Amino acid sequence: MKKLYLILLLFGVVKSKAQLTPQQERQIDSLRQIIKTTKSDTVRLNAMYAWDGIIYVFDADLDLKLSNEMLALARKKLTKNPGSKEKFFYQKFVADALNNIGLVYAGRGDYKTAEKCYKESYAVAKKINSERRVAHALNNLGNLKYSQGAYKQSISYYNKTLVLAQKNNSIHEISSAYNNLANSYQEMGNTLLAIKFHTKGLELAEKTKDQLSIATSYLNIGNVYGLSGNKTEALNFYNKALHIAEKIENSDIWAGALASIGNITVEQGKYAKAAVYLKKAKELLESSGNLGKLANVYCDLANLYAIKKEYTNAFELCNRALAIQQQLNDLQGKCASLSSMAYIYLETGKFAKSIELAKASLKISREIGFLPGTRSAYKVLMFAYEKQNDYKNALLTRELFAGISDSISNKDSEKEIVRQEYRYLYAKKAMADSVKHAQKHAVLSAKLKEEETQRYVLYGGIVLFFLLAAFIIQRFRVTQKQG
């Protein structure tokens, strides 16, 4: 089965621009020959599965073709009333093929088709009591709900996934569940739970030394810093993710990091530089065919054009994004596009239209529990009502906007918790390295009597260091209890 479908912030299914190696090409040639000549459908299915396992990160179209062929053949064999052993074998292929097909459609932003496939895969996996396949289906369903902004549903799926992953002691899947839960809680404005799960996920990612997982964690941590107001650290982690994405040639992480950097650069007022980042992200997503994520970047670019008062370009990109989101039933994306268009109408003096679209965005945001979308809609409504001299509604929406903003930011004290917990986490290794170096230096110094004074100073420094480390650890534990 394929690797577990990871949340890459708002960037979903993994794609790579890398090419097949000569060894992989030879393997594929051998598998093609087996598929062509064998008279055994069991052998044919295994060969197709092996072929798909080689190419799925390189060629989504071929992945879809092979998975559909496996699904059709396995289902055909199940109609022949096979024995219990053979039936189990073919049912596994049905569950795996449906999972693979769902991944392809999810990567393209076709959430309806992906959800249908995942639910069918889950039903088959449950029937044959395959916990691993059940966990994969649940996790993928959680990712879909996350992408659509239905965070309460995504959390429900992720918690079920986490229970199964912990039961089977699967470090990779536990790490994925932690990060996915953190992202969902973060989007709902629960900073403390987001930090709790991001910290756990990062610790496991470092243990596995998986570059993809580490890059994903960097993106996630960058967003935590961004939401807590520390744009400098956010950029630091986005650039780390970008570096890894370029190295492993992963277009979705690459685009995600570029878009995130671009949006912060917009906030800094560096519009020309921001446009470069966002346009590069757009090109990567247009190439990968990930429509759902492409729509998000269209919205980002539209916001940039609106700030620059290039309203024609902004409207064009908003309409492109909205058309994709309506096609895919991407609720979170629709909220963003409607709010962006409402803002543009506000800026161009069409206040009634602005209020209409902001209310439409607000309605969806409330239904799915999307706090950032709710805040954006209230902000536009607040200014639109003021422009119409409707001070009663302006005051009401201003108060609602302030309440949502407090909920999302979780106030300055929680922002400090974010900084302290991650500062502690990333300081641990540096501290350990410093202790090791100091101890080595002390041993060497002990050999020279004339350096006795320096040795005592060093020992005192080490004691002071451990006292400082103990204090930091104690503060960290207190912070956790407070959360």
N, C-alpha and C positions, 0 to 999 in steps of 0.2 A: 504494500500500500504506500501511497505517496506520503511525503512529509506532512505533518499536521499543518493545516492552513492557519498561518499566523496573522494577527492584526499588525499592520505596519502603519499605526496611527490611522490616517484615513486612506492609506494605500494598501490595497488588498492582495490578490493572488500573486505569487512570485513568478516573475518572468526574467529571463536572462538573455543578453545579447551575445553571449559567448557561442562559439562554434563547437561542433562535435570534434573530438579527437580522432586521430587515425584508428586507434584501437576501438573506439566506439563505432566508427564506420564499419570496421570489419565485423564487429559483433552484430550490427544491424544486417549486414549482408548475409551472415549465417542464419539469422533468425528469419529473414525473408525467404530463404531457401527452404527452411524447415516448414514454414507456413504454406509454401507453395506445393511441397511434395508429400507432406505427411497425410496419412489416412486417418489419423487419430485426432478427434476433436479436442481431447484432453491436452495432447501435445500442442495442438494449434493454439489453444487458449493460453497455455503457459508461455508459448513463444511470443504471442501478441502482447501479453502482459509484460514480459521482459523488455520487448521493444519499446513499449510505452514508457516503461520506467527509465529508459535512457533518454528519450526525446521530450518528455513532458515540459521540462524547463526551457527548451529551445524552440519548440514548435507547437503552439496551442491548437492550430488547425489540425495537424496530424494527430495530436493527442485526442482531440474530439472524435476524429474519424476512427481511430483504433478503439477507443472506449465504446463507441456506439456499435462497432462490429463485435466486440467482446460481449456486450450486453445482449445483442440480438442472438448470438450463437448460444450463450448460456441459457437464455430463456427458451430457446428452441429445444435444447436438450432436456430442460425440465418438463416439457410437454410429453416426453417419451416415457414418463413414469419410471425414472431410474431408481436404483437401489438407494438405501439410506446414505451410504458412503458417497456415492456419486452425486446424490441430491445435495448433500452438504457442500461438496466441491463446487457445484454450479451456482448454488446460492451465494457462496463467498464471492464468486466472480460478478454476480449481479450487484451485490452491495458495493464492491470496489469500483465497478464500472460506473455506477450511478454517482458515487462520490467523485470520481474523476471528471465526469461530465459536469457535475455541479460546480467544481472548481473552475473549469474553463468559463462557464457562463458567469460565475461570480466575478472573475477577472475582467470580463467584458462589461460588467455592470448590469447584466440581465438577471436581476435578483429574483424575479418571479419564477423563471425556469430553474434557477439554481436551488431555490427553496423547495420546489417540487421534487427535484432529484435527491436532495439531502433527506427529505422526509421519507421518501421511498427507500433510500439506503438504510436509514435508521430502522424502519419497519422490518426489513429483511435481516439486518444485523441482530435486532432484538429477538427475532424468531429463531435464529440459529445460535443465540446466546454467545455472540462474539463481542466481548466487552470493548476490545480495541476499536472495532468498527462502530460500535455504539458511541464511543467517546468521540471519534472523528466526526460522526454525523452531528452530534450535539454541539461540538465546537464550531463546526462550519455554520450551523444554524445560528449560533450566537453571533458569529461574525457578520452574517447577513443582517440580523436585526440591528447590530451596531452601525453598519453602513447606512441603514435606513433611518437611524436616529431613534430606534425603539429600544432604549437602553435598559428599561426594566426587564424586557424580555431577554435581551442579550445576557444580562446578569444571571437570570434564571438558568439559561443554557450553560453558561460558563461555570456556575457552581456545580452543576451536575457533572460536567466534564472534569472539574478539579477532584471531585470525590472518586471518580473512576481512576484518574491518573495517580492519585495518592495510594489507592488500593493496590495498583500494579507497580508502584514505585518507579514510574517513568519520569525521569528528571526533565527531559525535554518538554513533555506534555504538561507537567506541573508548571514549568516556567512559562509556557505559553498561556496557560489558564490564568496565572497570576497577572501577567501583563494585560491580558484581555479584560479581566475584571477591573484592573486599575484604570484602563482607558474609559470603560463605561462609567465608573464612578466619577472620574474626572469630568466627563462630559455632563454629568448630572449635577456637578458643583460640589461633590463630596470630596474635598481635597485630602482629608485625613485618611480615608480608606484608599484613595488613589495612591498616596504615598506608601501606605502599608504594603500594598500589593506590588507596586513598582520596585520597592526595595527588595522584596523577596525574589521577584523575577530577575533582577539584575544579578543578585548573588549566584543564582543558578546558571545564568548565562555565562558568567565569568568562569564557573567550574567546568562547563562543557567546552569553552573556548570556540564556540560556534560563531563564525563571523557574521552570519545572517542574524542570529539572535542578538548578538552584541550591537549590531547596527540598529536593529529594531529598538533595543533598550535605549540607545543614545537618542533616537527620535522621540521616544516616550518621555525621557528625562528632559529633553529640550522643551517639550510642551509644558511640563510641570513648571520649569523655570519661567517660561514665557507667561503662563497664567499667573504666576506669583509676582510678576513685574520685573524679574531679573533678565532683561533682554540680552545682556552681555553673556551670561552663562548659557542662555538658550542658544545663542549663535554658536558658542563654543561646542555644544553637543551636536547641533545640526551639522556643523562642519566636520565633526568626527564621523557622523553617519554618512555624510557625503563622500568622505575619503574612502570609506570601506565600500560604499555602493559602486564607486567608480572602479575600485580594485577588483571586485567580484562581478562587475558588469551586470548589476541588478537594476533594471530600468525603473521599477516602481519605487524602491527605496531612494534611488537617485532623484527621481522626480519629486518625491515627498520632501526630501531635504531641501531641494532647490526652491520649491514652493514656500516652505516654511521660512527659509532665509529671505526670500523675496518679500513675504508679507511683513517681516520685521523691518526690512529695508524701506518699505513703504512708510511704516510708522516713523522712521527716522527722517523722512522727507527726501530720501535719495531716490527719486522716481526713475531716473534713467537707468540706474544700476538695478533697481527692483525689476524693471521691465525685462532686463536681460535674463535674470533668474527665472521669472515666471514664463517667459516665452520659451526658454530651454525646457522647462518642465512640461509645457504644452506639447512641444515637439516629441519628447520622449513618450508621452502618453498617447499621442496620435499614432506613433509608430507601434506601440505595444497593443493598441486597440482597446485599452481599458476606458470605456466610455463613461462609467460612473465617476472615475477620478478625473477624467478630462473635463467633465462638467464643473467639478469643483475649481479647477484651475481657470476655466472660463470666468467663473464668478470672481476669482481673485483679480484677474486682469480687468474685468469690468469695474471693480471697485477702484483700481488704480486709475483707469481712464476717467471715472467720475470725479475723483479727487483733482485730476488735471483739467476738469471741465470739458473733456472730450466726450460729450454725452452721446453722440451718434455711435461711436465705437462701443461705448459702455452698453447702450441698449442692444446693440447687435449681439454682443457676447452673452448678455443676460438671457436673451431670447434663445440663443443656441443652447445654453446650459439648461434652461427651463424645459425645452423640447426633449432633451435627453432624459431629464429627471422625471418628466411625466411619462415617458415611454417606459422607464425602468421602475416607476413607482418609488423613487428615491425621496422619501419624505423629508429627511434632513436637508438634502440638496434643494428641494423645492422651497423650504423655508428660507434658505440663504439667497436663492435667486429672487424670490418675491420681496424680501427685505431690501436687496440691492436695487431692484427696480423702484420700490417705494421711495428709497433715498434719492434716486435720480429724479423722480417726479417732484419730490420735495425741493430739490435744488433748482429745478426749472420752473417752480412756481405753480405746479399743478397739484394743489394740496388735497383736493377731494380724491383724486386718483391715488395719491400717495397713501391716504388713510385707508382706502379700499384694499390696496395690496398689502399694507402693513397688517390689517386685520386678518386677511387671509393667511398670512404667514403666522400670525399669533395663534390662530385657531389650530393649525397643524402642530405648532410647537407645543401647545398645551396638551394636545391629544397624545403626543409621543413622549412627553416629559423632557423636551429639549430646551434646557435653560438658556444656553447662549442665543438660540433663536428667539426665545421669548423676550430676552433682554433687548436684542436688536430691534424687534418689532415695537416694543414700548418706547424705545429711544426715538424712532421715526415718528410714532404717533404723538409723542410729547411735543416735538418741534412743529409738527403739522398743525396740531390743535392751537398752539401758540400763534402760528401764522394766521390762523382763521379767527383769532381773538376769542377762542372758546376756552376761557381760562379755567372753567370748572373741570373739564376733561383733561386739560393740560396739567393741572395740579394732580389729579388722580393718577394719570399715567406716569408723572414724574415720581410720585411716591412708590408706585409699583416697580418702576425702573430701578429706583434706589434699593428696594428690597431684594430684587433679583440679583442686582450687582453684588450686594453684600453676601448673598447666598453662594454665588459663584466664586467670589474672591475669598470667602470665608474669613474676612477681616485680616488686618495686618499681623495679628499674632499667629495665625495659621500660615501666612506667607513665611514667617520666620521659621516655623517648624519645617517647612519644605527645605529651606536653605540649610538649617542645622542638620537634618537627617542625611541629606546628600553630601554635605561637607564631611560629616562623620564617616559615611560609607567610603568615600573616595580618599579620605585621609588615612584610612587604616593601613593600606599597603605601604604608603610613604612612611608612616610611623614604624612599621615593622622593618622596612629596609634601613631606616635610620638607626634603630636599635641594633640590628645585625652589624652594621658598619661600626658603630660605637664600641660594641663588644670586641670585635676583631682588633680595633685600634688599641683597646685596653690591654689585650693579651700581648701585643707586640711591644707596647710601652713598658710592660712589666719586666722585660728582659734588660732594660737599661736603668741602672740605679740613678743616674743623674737626671732621669725624667720622672722621678718618683712624684714630684709635685704635680706634674701634668697628669699623671695617672689618677691621683686623688681628685683632681678637678674633674676629670672625665667621669670617674665613678659617681661623683656628686651630680654631674650633668645627667647621667643615666637615671639615677634615682629621681631627680626632678622630672625627667621625661616621663617615667612610669607614673609618677603622681599626677602629672598633667593628663596622661592618657586615661588614668582611672577616673579623673574628674570628668573628662569628656564622655567616657562610657556611662558614668553615672547620670550625667545630664541627658544623655540619649535615652536611657531607660526611663527617666522621669518624664521626658517628652512623650515616649510611647504610652505611658500610663495615662498621661493627660489626654491623649488622643482616643 
